[in-house]
Amino acid sequence: MLSGLVLSGCGGVPDESGLAPAAEETLGAQESALDCAGASVTSLNLGTVGSWGGVLSTSSATWSVAYPANGIILEYYVDGVLRGTQPIQGDANRSGTWTFNDSPLACGSHTFQVKGYPAVFESGTPAPGRCTTGSMTKSTTFSEACPTAAWSCSRTTTTTIKCTASGSGGTGGPFTALWSEVEENHDTGGVYQTGWYQGPLTHTFFCPQKTSIQFPYNGSLDISLKTRDANGLESAVLTRSYICVF
């Protein structure tokens, strides 16, 4: 379900548990059966959070807890959606590090949040017990660079319009052009829509112009463009409208 996620953490006793989706997470003893008095997350450092090519990544992130907790359970959220849960056992100082990766991400601004719960790791139990008190939450925002589309269009014949597109920014090229057409005949009320399709950066569209007073303009053509960068991120949509004779 979350194949794009990669998590890791370390402490005195490595515990690379990896991802456990929230709906499937199975924790050990509940707090009612634990001695959680005084347990708390004393620090939760986000480190460096950023994204590139549609992938969120963190580095240099740390945590620590207070006795009797000897580990932590981390929940990771992107734009308010839980993306993973990770238990990590601490070192002799009841502390450790964590990393988190997630993809794919749409371009634009995002919020990243991590919630830490003190945990008790006990020998002979398959999973740590979560203390529901003494938790800590940290959050930050980051941006995924968006590509930008640009274009020019001109009528090249009495029946065609030629548009030339280009892309920039994002994670770089080569850039792909995605086109969409909506053709409407005002006499019949008919509407033809192509939906989005991949085409060349220079593309020609059918839109006859009026050549005689006997054939007035009776239709319209809306041409839309967006560009896709090398990592599949898409630009905002650009649209131009033309009157035609159909």
Stockholm file with secondary structure:
# STOCKHOLM 1.0

chainA/1-246         MLSGLVLSGCGGVPDESGLAPAAEETLGAQESALDCAGASVTSLNLGTVGSWGGVLSTSSATWSVAYPANGIILEYYVDGVLRGTQPIQGDANRSGTWTFNDSPLACGSHTFQVKGYPAVFESGTPAPGRCTTGSMTKSTTFSEACPTAAWSCSRTTTTTIKCTASGSGGTGGPFTALWSEVEENHDTGGVYQTGWYQGPLTHTFFCPQKTSIQFPYNGSLDISLKTRDANGLESAVLTRSYICVF
#=GR chainA/1-246 SS CCTTCEEEEECSSCCCCCCCCGGGCCCSSCGGGSCCTTCEEEEEECCEEEEETTEEEEESEEEEEETTCCEEEEEEEETTEEEEEEEEECCTTSEEEEEEEECCCCSEEEEEEEEEEEEECCTTCSSCEECSSSCEEEEEEEEECCEEEEEEEEECSSSEEEEEEEEEETTCCSCEEEEEEEEEETTTCCEEECCCEEECSEEEEECCCCCSTTSCCCEEEEEEEEEECTTSCBCCCEEEEEEECC
#=GC SS_cons         CCTTCEEEEECSSCCCCCCCCGGGCCCSSCGGGSCCTTCEEEEEECCEEEEETTEEEEESEEEEEETTCCEEEEEEEETTEEEEEEEEECCTTSEEEEEEEECCCCSEEEEEEEEEEEEECCTTCSSCEECSSSCEEEEEEEEECCEEEEEEEEECSSSEEEEEEEEEETTCCSCEEEEEEEEEETTTCCEEECCCEEECSEEEEECCCCCSTTSCCCEEEEEEEEEECTTSCBCCCEEEEEEECC
//
